[in-house]
Amino acid sequence: MKSITLGLIVGNRSFFPSHLCKTGRETILRVLEAEGIQVVTLDLDETLYGTVVSLADARKCAELFKKHAGEIDGILVTLPNFGEERGVVDAIRFSGLDVPVLVHAFPDELGKMALENRRDSFCGKMSLANNLRQYGIAFSLTRLHTVDPDAASFREDLRDFAATCRVVKGLRHARIGAMGARPAAFNTVRYSEKLLELEGISVETLDLSEVFGRIDALADDEAVVQAKRAEIAAYAHSQGIPGAAMNKMAKLGVVMDQWMTEYELDATAVQCWTSMEKYFGVVPCTIMSMLSNKLLPSACETDVTGVVGMYALQLASCRPSALLDWNNNYGDDPDKAVVFHCSNLPAQIFTDIPVMDYHAIIAGTVGADNTYGTMNGRIKAEPFSYLRVSTDDFAGRIAAYLGEGEFTTDPIDTFGGYGVVHLPRMQDLLQYICENGFEHHVAVNQARVARPVFEALTKYLDWDVYYHS
């Protein structure tokens, strides 16, 4: 999992036992190190045990955070005793950092309630939260009001908070590539580029004519083309795929790699119906699958907001995301459905190495020989999170819904990339999707990260999000 860096503030209040802050600081630093989290915090000799109490302490902490502003992904406030809430909030405000904040409080022990060992962090956390609200500073809380840093639930809190930090930082600076126009028949994937830009999500466009022109400039025997072809052959079962189709896919892969490097793209959305097949002669699915598998998510049908959802889930889990259709009912079970794409799903999501084939749907229009490159296979039976991001142009906001479910082993006989899902109260979710005009695509990721993603999108990005649970 990708490491993050936290700015650590150790709270203290002078008329509470300060030795608890010394040992509490040591404990927190040990736990953070065990979780692989980098730390920026005051040294022991800069203030009393490196804690923040006074205005002067807050200034010192803020200056330290400013020096490391480019590194700090979030702030952890820990209260080994009640804590001086004014000093903590001033340190955050003076730092100028606009990052997620997690508030943690140590628990008291029943046998240590005398003055020399009394924490009162239970109460202090409420006072700190009150002041954070007054200062307009968004913050997150641990699952338990007070919790031992060595407790399993606190480790979960840290992992969720790390995921939230990655989502916030990643989306605020995301760069999305849109290759080709929206397919004419897919009004559903319309979006507002301006609303995304307001959130820091930039879109770079590239016309398919330019893609094909760049491909024409590549020879079959060029080293970069042959290297990409070898990469494709090692990625999926491609026996029986014509050599000409493999070369075309390799050249497309080279052009996409070069474009993404040139424009520093984090993710892409590609036009796949049906100019690519009719005028070039392959589907882009394999190349898109390979990109998603490398944590460079790629969505079909030029679904830009769909790939934003893929990217958000990936940032949280550090695992590949896929884009799927809510596609079919599963018999008469109201809480199950068949999800499907043709497909460009990443290899890691399948039960086995994917099998490359022609696109059974588009082949009926342009012929099988022009549609090689799909990734066929069943999705692994694992828990997953789902997310749909959409730009609500009428409200001038970004909207989304998310939740969690499970891929099952229920029998199904179909093609492409597919799976059967089980979701609690699925009919309610489907009603919500339809009534609020969401698209038929949904991003999925085989990890339980809905909680930290929801925290990121609502608390720190201020998006309009429905959490289905």
N, C-alpha and C positions, 0 to 999 in steps of 0.2 A: 504494500500500500504506500502511496506517495506520502513522504514526510511533509509536515507543516511546521511552521514556527509560530509560537505563541509568545506574546508579551505577558509576563506574569507580574501581577500586583498582589503583594501579601498585605492584607489589611491588619491594623493594630489599633487599639485604643489604650491610652496611657494608664488608666486606672484599672485595667485588666492585666493579668499576668503575662508579661511579654515573653517569658521563656517558652510559652506555648507557641508563639510565632516563630521562634528559632527552630524548634523541633517540627512544627507544622510545615515550615518552608522546606526543611530537609526531606520530609516525607513526600511532599508534592513534587519536588524535583526528582526524587527517586522514581516515582510512578511515571512521570512524564518521560524520563529517560527510558524506562522499560517499554513504553508505548512508542518509542522512536520519534518523539516530538522534541524539536529544537526549542530552546528557551532564551528569551531576552529578559533579564530582570536585574534589579539593583544588586550590587555586591553587598556582602554582610557589613562591610565597614563604611558604606556610603551613607546609610541611615541606621537606626537601631535595628539590627538583625536583617537589614535589607527591606524593612517594612515601610509603608506609606502612612504617615499620621498627619503631619503638618502641611501647611502651604509650601514650605521649602522642600519637603519630601516630594510633594506632588510635582513641583517644578523639576526636580532632579529626575524623577521617573519619566516625565513627559519629554524632557530633552533626550534621554536615553532612547525612548521609543521613536522620536523624530529621526535620530541618527540611523535607526534600523527600519525606517518606515517601509522601504522596499522589500524587506524580508518578512515582516510581521503579517501573518494571515488572520490572526484573531487575538483576543485578550482574555486571559483567565484571571479572574479575581478570586482569591481564596481567603477565607476568614477563619483563622485559627482561634481568634477570640471575637468579641463583638465587632471590632473594626471601626475605624473613623470614616464614616461614609463620605464626608465632605472631601477628605483628602483623596479618596479613591476616585470619585467622580471628577474632581478637578484634574487629576493626573490624566484621565481619559480625555477630557475636554481639551486640556492644554496640548496634548500630543497631536491633535488634529487628525487622528486616525479614524477612518470610517470603516471599521471591521466588526465582525461579530464579537460579542462579549458573553462569556460564560461565568455565572456567579456560583461559587461553591462555598459551603459552610461546613466546618468540622462539627461532629456530634459531641455533646457532653457525655460523660460516663457517670452512671448513678452513684458509684462509690467515690467520685471525685467532684463533689459539688461545693466544697468549701472554697473560700476566696482564692487560695493560692493555686487552685487548679480549675477554677470555674471558667468556662468559655463564653457562654451566652451568645454563641454564634447563631443559634436558632432565631433569636430576636434581632440580632444585628443584620442578618440577611434581609429581613423585612425593611429595615431602615435604609439599607443600601439600595434595595429595589425601588423604594419610594423616591429616593434622590435621583436615581437614574431616570425615572419617569419624569421628574421635574426638569432635568437637564435635556430631555428629549433624546436620550441615548438608548437605542434598542439593545435588548439583552436576552440571553437564554438562561434556563434554569436546569439544574440536575433533576433526575426523576424523583429522588427523595429530597426533602427539604434540607436535612443535614445528612451527611454520609461520610463514612471513613474512606479516605483515598485508596485504601487497599481493597475495598469492597468491589465485587464483580460489577455491580450496577454503576459505580463511578467509572470503571474502565469503559463500560458501554457508553456512558455520557461523554467521555473524552473522544471515543471513536465517532460518535454521532456528531459531536461538535466539530471535529476535524473534517468530517464530510460536509457539514454546513459551510465551513470556511472555504473549502475547495470549490463548492458550487457558487458561492457569492463571488469569490475572486475570479473564477473562470468565466462566469456569465457577464460580469462587468467589463470584461476585456475580450469577449469572444469575437472571432472573425470567421464568418461563414461564407463559403463559396457556392454560388448558384450557377450551375453549368447547364445552359440551355433554358429555353422559355418554359413556362408552365404548360403542360399538355392541354390542348384546347378543351378536352372533355372533363377536365378536373378543376372546375370552379371551387371545389372544396379546399384546394391548397392555396387559395389567395391569401395574401397577408399584407401587413403594413410595414414596409421597410423603415419608415420614419419612426414608428412606435418602437421598433427594435433598436434603432439608433439611439433613441432617448435613454434606453437602458444600457447603452454601451456595447450593444451587439451590432457589429458592422457586417454588411453584406457586399461581397465582391462578385460581380457577374462576369460570365464568359459565354459568348455565343457559340452554338454548336458549329457554325461555319468556321470559326477560328480554331476550334478543336480539330475539326477534320483537316484544316489547312496545315496545322502543326504536325498532325499524323502523317500527312502526305510527304512531309519533308524528312521522315525517318525511313531508312532502308531496313529490310528484314534482317540483314546480317550485322547491323550495328551492335556493338558490344552491350549497350544499355538495353536494347530490345531483347537480345538473347538472354541477358541476365534476368529480365522481368519474366520472360517466357519460362525459364527454369524455375523461378519463384512460383509461378502459377501452377506448374506441373507438380511441384512439391506440396502445394497447398490443398489440392482436392484430387479426387479420382477423375482423371480426364481422358481415360482410354476411349477411343472412338471419336474424339473431337478432331475435326479436320485441322491440319497444320495451318492452313490459311486463317482459320478462325482464331487459333492460338496466337498467331502473329498479330492479328488485329487487336486482340485483347491486350497483348503485351505493349503495343504501341499506345493504346489508350491509357494503360497504366503509367507509362513513362510520361506522357503529356500531363496527366493528372498530378503525378508526383512533382513535376517541375512547376506547374501552376501553383500548387499548394505551398511549395517551398518559397517561390517568388513572392507570394502575397501573405505568407505566414498564416495560412488558414488552419483553423482548428477542426473544421468539419465541412462537409459538402452536401449539396442536394443536386441531383442529376436528373435531367429530362430523359426518360427511358421509353416513352410511348409517343410515336413510333418512328420518329425521324432517325434515331440511332440505327435501328434495324433496317429501315428502308433504304437509307442512303450510305450507310457504313457497313452493315452486314453482320453485326453481333449485338448482343445485349451487354450492358455495362455491369451486370450483376456481380460477376466474379471479382472484378477490380474493386467495386464498392464493398463487397464482403471482406476482402483482404484489408482494405483501409479501416473498416469498423473493427476488425480483429486486432489491428495495431493501435486501437484507441484513437482513431481518427474517423469518427462516425460519418457515415454516408447514407443519405436518405434518397429513396426513389421518388419519381414523379415531381421533382423539383419542390419537395415539401420542406421549405426552409424552417418553418416553426416546428415541424416534426423532428428535424435534426437538432433543433435547440433542446427539445425534450430528451432526445438520445444523449446529447452532450451533458445535460444536467445530471441525469442518472449515472452516466459514466464517471463524472467528476466525483460524485458521492461514493461510488463503489470501487472505482479503479478497475472495473471489468467492462467488457464490451457490451454495448447496447444494440438493440435491433428495432426496426420499425415494422409493425404488423398491421394488418386489417383486422378489426372486429368483424369476422367474416361469416360465421354460420352458427345457428343453434346446434346444440348437441342433444339430439333426440328431444325428449320432453323435460329434461332437467333444467329448471329455471336458473340455476346457479352455475351452469357450465356453458362453454361456447368453444367453437373452433376458431383459432387464430391462424392467419395464413399470409404468406407473400410468395412471390413467383420463383426464385427468391434471391435476395442479396444478403441474407442473414450471415453474421460472422460465424466462422467455423467453431468457435468455442461454445456456441449456444446449442450445437447439435449433439445428439447422442453418439455420433460416430463421424468419421471424416466425411464431409459432404461429397455428393456425386454431381459432377458437372454434366449438364444436358442442354437440350434446346428448350426454348420457352414455349410450352404447350399452348398457351393462350394466344400470344402474338403470332405464332407460326401459322395459325389459320388465316391470317391477313397477308403476311409477307413471305411465308414459306419457312420451313424448319431450318434450311441452310443459312438463313440470315438471322437466326435467333439463338445461336449457341452461346453458353456462358452462364446459365442459371445454376444456383446452388440448391440441390435437393437433399432433404433429410428431415428427420423428426427432432423437435426441440426436447432437450433433456427435462425429465420430470424433477423440477426443483422449485422452491419458492421464488417469487419474483416481485419486483415493483413495476408499476406502470405510471406513465405520465403523458398527458397531452397538453401542449402549449399552443395557444392561439392568440392572435392579435384581435381584440375587440375594437374595431374601428369606430363603432357607434358610441361606445363609452370612452374611447381614447385611452384604453388600458390594455395591459396584457393579462389574459385570463388562462386558467389551467385547471385541470383536475388530476388527481393522483390517488394511489392506493396500493394495496398489495394483494397477491393471490398465489395460486400454486399451479404449475404445469403438472398434469396428471399422466398416468399410464393408460388411460381409457383408450380402447381400440378405435382406430379411425383409418380409413383407406382413402388416401388422396395423394396429391403430388405437390411439388414445390417445397417450400419450407413451412412447416405446420406444427401445431400442437393443440392439445385440449387443455383449457384452463378452467379452474374453479375459483370463483370469487364469492364472498359473502354478499347477500342481497344484490345480486347482479342485475336483477330487473330494475331495481331502484337506480343503479348506476346508468343503465341504458336509457331510462327515462330522462335522467339528468343530461346525458350527452345529447339526446335528441331535442329536448326542450330548450337547451341553451346553444344549439347550433354548432356543436363541436364537430370536427372532421372525423372521418371514418378510420383514420390512421391513429395508432397509439405506439409510443415508445415503451419498450420493456427492457428490463435488466435483471439478471438472475442473482439478485441480492435484495435483502430487506433494508431499503434505504428511504422509504417514503417519509419517515419521521424527520430525519435531518434535511431532506429536500424541501419538505413543507415549511420547516423553520426558515430555511434560506429564502424561499420564494416569497413568503408572507412577511416575516418579521424584518428582513434586511433589504429585500428588493421591492416590497410593497405591491406584489402582484395579487390579483383576485383569484384565489385558489380554493377549490372544493376538495376536501380530503374525505374520500369514501372509506368508511370503516364499519 
